[in-house]
């Protein structure tokens, strides 16, 4: 009999202890995985290395038919490698990613390959009247039916009970 009471008294302490361990573990994991900036960003090194990423992406895009450049599924693998390359070069130069220089570089690559991929604006139209009336009347009718059912059941509660 005493064991459950003992556990109940120590449960809050145990929960606080576990919470503290989890908090320390998560904080330590975040610090260990983060790229700590110990040196200043070497922008010139980064700008020197980024064109290699663009050149690789350009070579890979030559494998894709230019008519399919607007279809992301055709080149997503190459784009992912390009993105990882720019991220790696930024970190190698002790810079954060993304940063304005990398964003400008990526924007130039986008302009080079995807400038003709603008999507047409979708013009929203009202549905035909038959569909619109149906979509309005169904919830109204269901609401009326439910109200009628509730009123009918409440009046007949003496018979149903």
KOLLO-461944 format. One record per residue: residue number from 0; residue in one letter; x, y, z of N, C-alpha, C, CB in turn. Coordinates in nm, 2 decimals, m for minus. Each point is the difference from the previous one (the first is absolute). Glycine has a CB too. Layout:
(lumvex NUM; "A"; (X; Y; Z); (X; Y; Z); (X; Y; Z); (X; Y; Z)) ...
***
This chain:
(lumvex 0; "X"; (0.08; m0.12; 0.00); (m0.08; 0.12; 0.00); (0.08; 0.13; 0.00); (m0.17; m0.13; 0.12)) (lumvex 1; "X"; (0.29; 0.12; m0.06); (0.08; 0.12; 0.01); (0.07; 0.03; m0.13); (0.04; m0.05; 0.24)) (lumvex 2; "X"; (m0.01; m0.04; m0.32); (0.07; 0.02; m0.13); (m0.07; 0.10; m0.09); (0.10; m0.23; 0.02)) (lumvex 3; "X"; (m0.23; 0.22; m0.04); (m0.07; 0.10; m0.09); (0.01; 0.14; 0.06); (m0.15; m0.18; m0.08)) (lumvex 4; "X"; (0.13; 0.19; 0.21); (0.01; 0.14; 0.06); (0.14; 0.05; m0.01); (m0.19; m0.06; 0.16)) (lumvex 5; "X"; (0.29; m0.02; m0.14); (0.14; 0.04; m0.01); (0.02; 0.05; m0.14); (0.07; m0.16; 0.18)) (lumvex 6; "X"; (m0.11; 0.09; m0.28); (0.02; 0.04; m0.14); (m0.07; 0.13; m0.03); (0.02; m0.25; m0.06)) (lumvex 7; "X"; (m0.14; 0.27; 0.11); (m0.07; 0.12; m0.02); (0.07; 0.12; 0.05); (m0.21; m0.13; 0.00)) (lumvex 8; "X"; (0.27; 0.11; 0.12); (0.08; 0.12; 0.06); (0.12; 0.03; m0.08); (m0.08; m0.06; 0.22)) (lumvex 9; "X"; (0.15; m0.04; m0.28); (0.12; 0.02; m0.07); (m0.02; 0.03; m0.15); (0.11; m0.15; 0.17)) (lumvex 10; "X"; (m0.23; 0.13; m0.22); (m0.03; 0.01; m0.14); (0.03; 0.15; m0.05); (m0.17; m0.18; 0.02)) (lumvex 11; "X"; (0.13; 0.28; 0.05); (0.03; 0.14; m0.05); (0.15; 0.02; m0.01); (m0.21; 0.08; 0.10)) (lumvex 12; "X"; (0.29; m0.13; 0.00); (0.14; 0.02; 0.00); (0.06; m0.08; m0.11); (0.00; 0.03; 0.25)) (lumvex 13; "X"; (m0.04; m0.15; m0.28); (0.04; m0.08; m0.11); (m0.02; 0.07; m0.13); (m0.04; m0.21; 0.14)) (lumvex 14; "X"; (m0.08; 0.26; m0.16); (m0.04; 0.07; m0.12); (0.09; 0.13; m0.02); (m0.24; m0.09; 0.02)) (lumvex 15; "X"; (0.26; 0.16; 0.08); (0.09; 0.12; m0.01); (0.14; m0.04; m0.04); (m0.14; 0.12; 0.17)) (lumvex 16; "X"; (0.19; m0.23; m0.11); (0.13; m0.05; m0.03); (0.01; m0.04; m0.15); (0.03; m0.08; 0.24)) (lumvex 17; "X"; (m0.13; 0.00; m0.29); (0.00; m0.04; m0.14); (m0.01; 0.12; m0.09); (m0.11; m0.22; 0.07)) (lumvex 18; "X"; (0.03; 0.31; m0.04); (m0.02; 0.13; m0.08); (0.14; 0.07; m0.01); (m0.25; 0.02; 0.07)) (lumvex 19; "X"; (0.32; m0.01; 0.05); (0.13; 0.06; 0.00); (0.10; m0.07; m0.09); (m0.05; 0.08; 0.23)) (lumvex 20; "X"; (0.05; m0.21; m0.23); (0.09; m0.08; m0.08); (m0.04; 0.02; m0.15); (0.03; m0.17; 0.18)) (lumvex 21; "X"; (m0.15; 0.17; m0.21); (m0.05; 0.02; m0.14); (0.04; 0.13; m0.05); (m0.19; m0.16; 0.03)) (lumvex 22; "X"; (0.17; 0.26; 0.05); (0.04; 0.14; m0.04); (0.15; 0.01; m0.02); (m0.20; 0.09; 0.13)) (lumvex 23; "X"; (0.28; m0.14; m0.04); (0.14; 0.00; m0.02); (0.04; m0.07; m0.12); (0.03; 0.01; 0.24)) (lumvex 24; "X"; (m0.09; m0.13; m0.27); (0.03; m0.08; m0.11); (m0.03; 0.07; m0.13); (m0.04; m0.20; 0.13)) (lumvex 25; "X"; (m0.08; 0.27; m0.14); (m0.04; 0.07; m0.12); (0.09; 0.12; m0.02); (m0.23; m0.08; 0.03)) (lumvex 26; "X"; (0.26; 0.15; 0.08); (0.08; 0.12; m0.02); (0.14; m0.04; m0.04); (m0.13; 0.12; 0.18)) (lumvex 27; "X"; (0.19; m0.22; m0.12); (0.13; m0.05; m0.04); (0.00; m0.05; m0.14); (0.05; m0.06; 0.23)) (lumvex 28; "X"; (m0.15; 0.00; m0.28); (m0.01; m0.05; m0.14); (0.00; 0.12; m0.09); (m0.12; m0.21; 0.07)) (lumvex 29; "X"; (0.04; 0.31; m0.04); (m0.01; 0.12; m0.08); (0.14; 0.07; m0.01); (m0.24; 0.02; 0.06)) (lumvex 30; "X"; (0.31; m0.01; 0.05); (0.13; 0.06; 0.00); (0.10; m0.08; m0.08); (m0.05; 0.11; 0.22)) (lumvex 31; "X"; (0.05; m0.24; m0.20); (0.10; m0.08; m0.07); (m0.02; 0.00; m0.15); (0.02; m0.14; 0.20)) (lumvex 32; "X"; (m0.15; 0.15; m0.25); (m0.02; m0.01; m0.14); (0.01; 0.14; m0.07); (m0.15; m0.19; 0.05)) (lumvex 33; "X"; (0.15; 0.29; 0.03); (0.00; 0.14; m0.06); (0.14; 0.03; m0.05); (m0.19; 0.07; 0.15)) (lumvex 34; "X"; (0.20; 0.01; m0.25); (0.13; 0.05; m0.05); (0.03; 0.13; 0.07); (m0.04; m0.11; m0.23)) (lumvex 35; "X"; (0.14; 0.10; 0.31); (0.03; 0.12; 0.08); (0.09; 0.09; m0.08); (m0.02; m0.13; 0.22)) (lumvex 36; "X"; (m0.01; 0.26; m0.22); (0.08; 0.09; m0.07); (0.11; 0.05; 0.08); (m0.20; 0.08; m0.12)) (lumvex 37; "X"; (0.32; m0.14; 0.09); (0.12; 0.04; 0.08); (0.08; 0.10; m0.08); (0.01; m0.22; 0.12)) (lumvex 38; "X"; (m0.02; 0.22; m0.25); (0.08; 0.09; m0.09); (m0.11; 0.08; m0.07); (0.19; m0.16; m0.03)) (lumvex 39; "X"; (m0.14; 0.28; m0.02); (m0.10; 0.09; m0.07); (m0.02; m0.06; m0.14); (0.08; 0.20; 0.12)) (lumvex 40; "X"; (m0.19; m0.17; m0.18); (m0.04; m0.05; m0.13); (0.10; 0.05; m0.11); (m0.24; m0.01; 0.07)) (lumvex 41; "X"; (0.30; m0.09; m0.14); (0.09; 0.04; m0.11); (m0.08; 0.00; m0.13); (0.20; m0.11; 0.12)) (lumvex 42; "X"; (m0.26; 0.23; m0.14); (m0.08; 0.01; m0.12); (0.07; m0.02; m0.13); (m0.14; 0.16; 0.13)) (lumvex 43; "X"; (0.26; m0.11; m0.14); (0.08; m0.02; m0.13); (0.02; m0.14; m0.03); (0.11; 0.22; 0.04)) (lumvex 44; "X"; (m0.08; m0.30; 0.07); (0.02; m0.15; m0.02); (m0.13; m0.06; m0.05); (0.18; m0.01; 0.17)) (lumvex 45; "X"; (m0.29; 0.05; m0.10); (m0.13; m0.06; m0.04); (m0.03; 0.04; m0.14); (m0.08; 0.01; 0.24)) (lumvex 46; "X"; (0.10; 0.11; m0.28); (m0.03; 0.04; m0.14); (0.09; m0.06; m0.10); (m0.08; 0.21; 0.08)) (lumvex 47; "X"; (0.20; m0.25; m0.04); (0.09; m0.08; m0.09); (m0.05; m0.14; m0.02); (0.19; 0.15; 0.08)) (lumvex 48; "X"; (m0.25; m0.21; 0.03); (m0.03; m0.14; m0.01); (m0.14; m0.03; m0.05); (0.14; m0.03; 0.19)) (lumvex 49; "X"; (m0.23; 0.13; m0.18); (m0.14; m0.02; m0.04); (m0.02; m0.03; m0.15); (m0.06; 0.15; 0.18)) (lumvex 50; "X"; (0.14; m0.09; m0.27); (m0.01; m0.03; m0.15); (0.02; m0.15; m0.03); (0.07; 0.23; m0.05)) (lumvex 51; "X"; (0.00; m0.30; 0.13); (0.02; m0.14; m0.02); (m0.13; m0.07; 0.01); (0.24; 0.01; 0.08)) (lumvex 52; "X"; (m0.32; 0.03; 0.02); (m0.13; m0.06; 0.02); (m0.09; 0.03; m0.12); (0.02; 0.03; 0.25)) (lumvex 53; "X"; (m0.02; 0.09; m0.30); (m0.08; 0.04; m0.11); (0.04; m0.07; m0.13); (m0.03; 0.22; 0.10)) (lumvex 54; "X"; (0.17; m0.24; m0.11); (0.05; m0.07; m0.12); (m0.05; m0.15; 0.00); (0.20; 0.15; m0.01)) (lumvex 55; "X"; (m0.20; m0.21; 0.13); (m0.04; m0.14; 0.01); (m0.15; m0.01; m0.03); (0.17; m0.04; 0.17)) (lumvex 56; "X"; (m0.25; 0.14; m0.12); (m0.14; 0.00; m0.02); (m0.03; 0.02; m0.15); (m0.04; 0.09; 0.23)) (lumvex 57; "X"; (0.12; m0.01; m0.29); (m0.02; 0.03; m0.15); (0.03; m0.13; m0.08); (0.06; 0.24; 0.04)) (lumvex 58; "X"; (0.04; m0.31; 0.00); (0.04; m0.13; m0.07); (m0.12; m0.10; 0.02); (0.25; 0.04; 0.04)) (lumvex 59; "X"; (m0.30; m0.05; 0.08); (m0.11; m0.09; 0.03); (m0.13; 0.04; m0.08); (0.10; m0.05; 0.23)) (lumvex 60; "X"; (m0.12; 0.17; m0.24); (m0.12; 0.05; m0.07); (0.01; m0.02; m0.15); (m0.04; 0.17; 0.18)) (lumvex 61; "X"; (0.16; m0.19; m0.23); (0.01; m0.03; m0.15); (m0.06; m0.14; m0.02); (0.21; 0.14; m0.02)) (lumvex 62; "X"; (m0.21; m0.23; 0.12); (m0.06; m0.13; m0.02); (m0.15; 0.00; m0.01); (0.19; m0.09; 0.13)) (lumvex 63; "X"; (m0.25; 0.20; m0.08); (m0.15; 0.02; 0.00); (m0.04; 0.08; m0.12); (m0.01; m0.02; 0.25)) (lumvex 64; "X"; (m0.09; m0.03; m0.32); (m0.05; 0.07; m0.12); (m0.05; 0.14; 0.05); (m0.07; m0.22; m0.12)) (lumvex 65; "X"; (0.11; 0.32; 0.04); (m0.03; 0.14; 0.04); (m0.15; 0.02; 0.01); (0.21; 0.08; m0.10)) (lumvex 66; "X"; (m0.29; m0.16; 0.03); (m0.15; 0.01; 0.01); (m0.05; m0.04; 0.14); (m0.01; m0.03; m0.25)) (lumvex 67; "X"; (0.09; m0.05; 0.32); (m0.04; m0.06; 0.12); (0.06; 0.08; 0.12); (m0.02; m0.23; m0.11)) (lumvex 68; "X"; (0.08; 0.34; 0.09); (0.07; 0.07; 0.11); (m0.10; 0.06; 0.10); (0.18; 0.06; m0.16)) (lumvex 69; "X"; (m0.31; m0.05; 0.11); (m0.10; 0.06; 0.10); (m0.07; m0.11; 0.08); (m0.04; 0.18; m0.16)) (lumvex 70; "X"; (0.08; m0.31; 0.13); (m0.06; m0.11; 0.07); (0.10; m0.04; 0.11); (m0.13; m0.08; m0.20)) (lumvex 71; "X"; (0.11; 0.11; 0.32); (0.09; m0.02; 0.11); (0.04; m0.14; 0.02); (m0.10; 0.20; 0.11)) (lumvex 72; "X"; (0.01; m0.30; m0.14); (0.03; m0.14; 0.02); (0.11; m0.05; m0.09); (m0.24; m0.03; 0.07)) (lumvex 73; "X"; (0.26; 0.11; m0.18); (0.10; m0.04; m0.10); (0.14; 0.03; 0.05); (m0.16; 0.04; m0.18)) (lumvex 74; "X"; (0.18; 0.06; 0.27); (0.14; 0.04; 0.04); (0.01; 0.02; 0.15); (0.02; 0.10; m0.23)) (lumvex 75; "X"; (m0.11; m0.15; 0.31); (0.00; 0.03; 0.14); (0.13; m0.06; 0.06); (m0.25; 0.00; 0.01)) (lumvex 76; "X"; (0.30; m0.11; m0.05); (0.12; m0.06; 0.05); (0.12; 0.10; m0.02); (m0.09; m0.24; m0.04)) (lumvex 77; "X"; (0.10; 0.29; m0.08); (0.11; 0.09; m0.03); (m0.01; 0.13; 0.08); (0.01; m0.10; m0.23)) (lumvex 78; "X"; (m0.14; 0.15; 0.24); (m0.02; 0.12; 0.08); (0.04; m0.02; 0.15); (m0.18; 0.07; m0.16)) (lumvex 79; "X"; (0.15; m0.19; 0.21); (0.03; m0.03; 0.14); (0.15; 0.00; 0.01); (m0.21; m0.13; 0.03)) (lumvex 80; "X"; (0.29; 0.07; m0.12); (0.14; 0.00; 0.01); (0.06; 0.14; m0.01); (0.00; m0.23; m0.11)) (lumvex 81; "X"; (m0.06; 0.31; 0.02); (0.04; 0.14; m0.01); (m0.02; 0.08; 0.13); (m0.06; m0.01; m0.25)) (lumvex 82; "X"; (m0.05; m0.01; 0.31); (m0.03; 0.07; 0.13); (0.10; m0.05; 0.11); (m0.25; 0.02; m0.07)) (lumvex 83; "X"; (0.27; m0.15; 0.07); (0.09; m0.05; 0.10); (0.15; 0.05; m0.02); (m0.14; m0.20; 0.02)) (lumvex 84; "X"; (0.17; 0.22; m0.15); (0.13; 0.05; m0.03); (0.02; 0.15; 0.04); (0.01; m0.16; m0.20)) (lumvex 85; "X"; (m0.12; 0.24; 0.18); (0.01; 0.14; 0.04); (0.01; 0.00; 0.15); (m0.13; 0.08; m0.20)) (lumvex 86; "X"; (0.05; m0.16; 0.27); (0.01; m0.01; 0.15); (0.14; m0.04; 0.05); (m0.25; m0.05; 0.00)) (lumvex 87; "X"; (0.30; m0.05; m0.06); (0.14; m0.04; 0.03); (0.10; 0.11; m0.01); (m0.06; m0.24; m0.06)) (lumvex 88; "X"; (0.06; 0.30; m0.06); (0.09; 0.11; m0.03); (m0.01; 0.12; 0.10); (0.00; m0.08; m0.24)) (lumvex 89; "X"; (m0.13; 0.11; 0.27); (m0.02; 0.11; 0.10); (0.06; m0.04; 0.14); (m0.21; 0.07; m0.13)) (lumvex 90; "X"; (0.19; m0.19; 0.17); (0.05; m0.04; 0.13); (0.15; m0.01; 0.00); (m0.21; m0.13; 0.04)) (lumvex 91; "X"; (0.27; 0.08; m0.16); (0.14; m0.01; m0.01); (0.07; 0.14; 0.01); (m0.03; m0.20; m0.15)) (lumvex 92; "X"; (m0.04; 0.30; 0.10); (0.05; 0.14; 0.01); (m0.04; 0.06; 0.14); (m0.01; 0.02; m0.25)) (lumvex 93; "X"; (m0.04; m0.10; 0.34); (m0.05; 0.05; 0.13); (m0.11; 0.10; m0.01); (0.23; m0.04; 0.09)) (lumvex 94; "X"; (m0.32; 0.02; m0.19); (m0.11; 0.09; m0.01); (m0.13; m0.07; 0.03); (0.12; 0.13; m0.18)) (lumvex 95; "X"; (m0.22; m0.06; 0.21); (m0.13; m0.06; 0.02); (m0.06; m0.03; m0.13); (m0.03; 0.12; 0.22)) (lumvex 96; "X"; (m0.07; m0.22; m0.22); (m0.07; m0.03; m0.12); (m0.15; 0.00; 0.03); (0.20; m0.13; m0.10)) (lumvex 97; "X"; (m0.28; 0.19; 0.03); (0.02; 0.09; m0.11); (0.05; 0.14; 0.05); (m0.17; m0.13; m0.14)) (lumvex 98; "X"; (0.23; 0.20; 0.05); (0.04; 0.13; 0.03); (m0.02; 0.08; m0.13); (0.17; m0.07; 0.17)) (lumvex 99; "X"; (m0.16; 0.20; m0.17); (m0.04; 0.08; m0.12); (0.09; m0.03; m0.12); (m0.07; 0.18; 0.16)) (lumvex 100; "X"; (0.19; m0.21; m0.14); (0.09; m0.04; m0.11); (m0.04; m0.13; m0.07); (0.19; 0.12; 0.11)) (lumvex 101; "X"; (m0.22; m0.22; m0.03); (m0.05; m0.13; m0.05); (m0.13; 0.02; m0.07); (0.13; m0.12; 0.18)) (lumvex 102; "X"; (m0.22; 0.20; m0.11); (m0.13; 0.02; m0.06); (0.01; 0.07; m0.14); (m0.10; 0.01; 0.23)) (lumvex 103; "X"; (0.19; 0.08; m0.24); (0.02; 0.07; m0.13); (0.05; m0.10; m0.10); (0.04; 0.21; 0.12)) (lumvex 104; "X"; (0.05; m0.30; m0.08); (0.05; m0.10; m0.10); (m0.11; m0.09; m0.04); (0.23; 0.02; 0.11)) (lumvex 105; "X"; (m0.31; m0.07; m0.02); (m0.11; m0.09; m0.03); (m0.10; 0.07; m0.09); (0.04; m0.12; 0.22)) (lumvex 106; "X"; (m0.06; 0.25; m0.19); (m0.10; 0.07; m0.09); (0.05; 0.01; m0.14); (m0.07; 0.13; 0.20)) (lumvex 107; "X"; (0.20; m0.11; m0.22); (0.06; 0.00; m0.13); (m0.02; m0.13; m0.07); (0.17; 0.17; 0.07)) (lumvex 108; "X"; (m0.14; m0.28; 0.00); (m0.02; m0.13; m0.06); (m0.15; m0.02; m0.04); (0.19; m0.09; 0.14)) (lumvex 109; "X"; (m0.28; 0.13; m0.05); (m0.14; m0.01; m0.03); (m0.04; 0.08; m0.13); (m0.05; m0.03; 0.25)) (lumvex 110; "X"; (0.11; 0.15; m0.26); (m0.03; 0.08; m0.11); (0.05; m0.06; m0.13); (0.01; 0.20; 0.14)) (lumvex 111; "X"; (0.11; m0.27; m0.13); (0.06; m0.07; m0.11); (m0.08; m0.12; m0.05); (0.22; 0.08; 0.08)) (lumvex 112; "X"; (m0.27; m0.15; 0.01); (m0.07; m0.13; m0.04); (m0.15; 0.01; 0.01); (0.20; m0.12; 0.08)) (lumvex 113; "X"; (m0.26; 0.20; 0.01); (m0.14; m0.01; 0.02); (m0.08; 0.13; m0.03); (0.05; m0.17; 0.17)) (lumvex 114; "X"; (0.01; 0.26; m0.25); (m0.07; 0.12; m0.02); (m0.13; m0.01; m0.08); (0.23; 0.11; 0.01)) (lumvex 115; "X"; (m0.24; m0.22; m0.09); (m0.12; m0.02; m0.08); (m0.10; m0.09; 0.07); (0.14; 0.02; m0.20)) (lumvex 116; "X"; (m0.12; m0.04; 0.33); (m0.09; m0.10; 0.07); (m0.10; 0.08; 0.08); (0.18; m0.16; 0.01)) (lumvex 117; "X"; (m0.22; 0.28; m0.04); (m0.10; 0.07; 0.07); (m0.13; m0.07; m0.02); (0.12; 0.22; m0.02)) (lumvex 118; "X"; (m0.19; m0.24; 0.13); (m0.13; m0.07; 0.00); (m0.11; 0.10; m0.04); (0.08; m0.17; 0.17)) (lumvex 119; "X"; (m0.17; 0.13; m0.24); (m0.12; 0.09; m0.04); (m0.09; 0.01; 0.13); (0.01; m0.07; m0.25)) (lumvex 120; "X"; (m0.05; 0.20; 0.26); (m0.09; 0.02; 0.11); (m0.14; m0.07; m0.02); (0.11; 0.22; 0.04)) (lumvex 121; "X"; (m0.15; m0.29; 0.06); (m0.13; m0.07; 0.00); (m0.11; 0.10; 0.02); (0.11; m0.22; 0.08)) (lumvex 122; "X"; (m0.20; 0.22; m0.17); (m0.12; 0.09; 0.02); (m0.11; m0.09; 0.06); (0.06; 0.15; m0.19)) (lumvex 123; "X"; (m0.10; m0.11; 0.31); (m0.11; m0.08; 0.07); (m0.13; 0.04; m0.05); (0.14; m0.01; 0.20)) (lumvex 124; "X"; (m0.22; m0.09; m0.23); (m0.14; 0.03; m0.05); (m0.10; m0.06; 0.10); (0.08; 0.00; m0.24)) (lumvex 125; "X"; (m0.20; 0.05; 0.24); (m0.10; m0.06; 0.08); (m0.05; m0.13; m0.07); (m0.08; 0.23; 0.08)) (lumvex 126; "X"; (0.04; m0.33; 0.00); (m0.05; m0.12; m0.06); (m0.13; 0.03; m0.07); (0.12; m0.14; 0.18)) (lumvex 127; "X"; (m0.16; 0.05; m0.26); (m0.13; 0.01; m0.07); (m0.11; 0.01; 0.11); (0.08; m0.12; m0.20)) (lumvex 128; "X"; (m0.19; 0.19; 0.16); (m0.11; 0.02; 0.10); (m0.05; m0.13; 0.06); (m0.06; 0.21; m0.13)) (lumvex 129; "X"; (0.05; m0.31; 0.05); (m0.06; m0.13; 0.05); (0.09; m0.05; 0.12); (m0.10; m0.06; m0.23)) (lumvex 130; "X"; (0.23; 0.06; 0.21); (0.09; m0.05; 0.10); (0.00; 0.09; 0.12); (0.14; m0.10; m0.17)) (lumvex 131; "X"; (m0.14; 0.23; 0.15); (m0.01; 0.10; 0.11); (m0.12; m0.02; 0.08); (0.13; 0.16; m0.14)) (lumvex 132; "X"; (m0.25; m0.17; 0.08); (m0.12; m0.02; 0.07); (0.00; m0.13; 0.08); (m0.12; 0.13; m0.17)) (lumvex 133; "X"; (0.18; m0.23; 0.12); (0.01; m0.13; 0.07); (0.09; 0.01; 0.12); (m0.04; m0.12; m0.22)) (lumvex 134; "X"; (0.15; 0.19; 0.20); (0.10; 0.01; 0.11); (m0.06; 0.09; 0.11); (0.19; m0.02; m0.16)) (lumvex 135; "X"; (m0.28; 0.11; 0.13); (m0.06; 0.08; 0.11); (m0.12; m0.08; 0.06); (0.06; 0.21; m0.12)) (lumvex 136; "X"; (m0.14; m0.27; 0.04); (m0.12; m0.07; 0.06); (0.02; m0.12; 0.08); (m0.11; 0.09; m0.20)) (lumvex 137; "X"; (0.22; m0.17; 0.17); (0.02; m0.12; 0.07); (0.03; 0.03; 0.15); (0.09; m0.11; m0.21)) (lumvex 138; "X"; (0.00; 0.20; 0.25); (0.01; 0.03; 0.14); (m0.12; 0.06; 0.07); (0.24; 0.03; m0.05)) (lumvex 139; "X"; (m0.31; 0.05; m0.03); (m0.13; 0.06; 0.06); (m0.10; m0.11; 0.03); (0.04; 0.21; m0.13)) (lumvex 140; "X"; (m0.06; m0.30; 0.04); (m0.09; m0.11; 0.01); (0.04; m0.09; 0.12); (m0.06; 0.01; m0.25)) (lumvex 141; "X"; (0.19; m0.04; 0.25); (0.05; m0.09; 0.11); (m0.02; 0.06; 0.14); (0.17; m0.09; m0.16)) (lumvex 142; "X"; (m0.15; 0.22; 0.17); (m0.02; 0.08; 0.12); (m0.15; m0.01; 0.04); (0.19; 0.15; m0.05)) (lumvex 143; "X"; (m0.28; m0.12; m0.04); (m0.14; m0.01; 0.02); (m0.05; m0.14; 0.05); (m0.03; 0.19; m0.17)) (lumvex 144; "X"; (0.09; m0.29; 0.10); (m0.04; m0.14; 0.04); (0.05; m0.03; 0.14); (0.01; m0.07; m0.25)) (lumvex 145; "X"; (0.11; 0.11; 0.28); (0.05; m0.03; 0.14); (m0.08; 0.07; 0.10); (0.23; m0.03; m0.09)) (lumvex 146; "X"; (m0.27; 0.16; 0.07); (m0.08; 0.07; 0.10); (m0.13; m0.06; 0.01); (0.11; 0.21; m0.06)) (lumvex 147; "X"; (m0.18; m0.26; m0.05); (m0.12; m0.07; 0.01); (0.01; m0.12; 0.08); (m0.07; 0.10; m0.22)) (lumvex 148; "X"; (0.18; m0.18; 0.19); (0.02; m0.13; 0.07); (0.01; 0.03; 0.15); (0.11; m0.10; m0.20)) (lumvex 149; "X"; (m0.03; 0.20; 0.24); (0.02; 0.03; 0.15); (m0.13; 0.04; 0.06); (0.24; 0.07; m0.05)) (lumvex 150; "X"; (m0.32; 0.02; m0.01); (m0.13; 0.04; 0.05); (m0.09; m0.12; 0.02); (0.03; 0.23; m0.10)) (lumvex 151; "X"; (m0.04; m0.31; m0.01); (m0.09; m0.12; 0.00); (0.04; m0.09; 0.11); (m0.03; 0.02; m0.24)) (lumvex 152; "X"; (0.16; m0.05; 0.26); (0.05; m0.09; 0.11); (m0.03; 0.06; 0.13); (0.18; m0.09; m0.15)) (lumvex 153; "X"; (m0.16; 0.22; 0.17); (m0.02; 0.05; 0.13); (m0.15; 0.00; 0.04); (0.20; 0.15; m0.03)) (lumvex 154; "X"; (m0.29; m0.13; m0.06); (m0.14; m0.01; 0.02); (m0.04; m0.14; 0.04); (m0.04; 0.19; m0.15)) (lumvex 155; "X"; (0.10; m0.29; 0.09); (m0.03; m0.14; 0.02); (0.08; m0.07; 0.11); (m0.07; 0.00; m0.24)) (lumvex 156; "X"; (0.14; 0.08; 0.32); (0.09; m0.06; 0.09); (m0.07; m0.09; 0.11); (0.15; 0.20; m0.03)) (lumvex 157; "X"; (m0.28; m0.16; 0.06); (m0.07; m0.08; 0.09); (m0.04; m0.13; m0.06); (m0.09; 0.21; 0.10)) (lumvex 158; "X"; (0.07; m0.22; m0.23); (m0.04; m0.13; m0.06); (0.13; m0.08; m0.02); (m0.20; 0.11; m0.12)) (lumvex 159; "X"; (0.31; m0.05; 0.08); (0.12; m0.07; m0.03); (0.07; m0.05; 0.13); (0.03; 0.13; m0.21)) (lumvex 160; "X"; (m0.05; m0.07; 0.32); (0.07; m0.04; 0.13); (m0.07; m0.11; 0.06); (0.07; 0.22; 0.03)) 
***
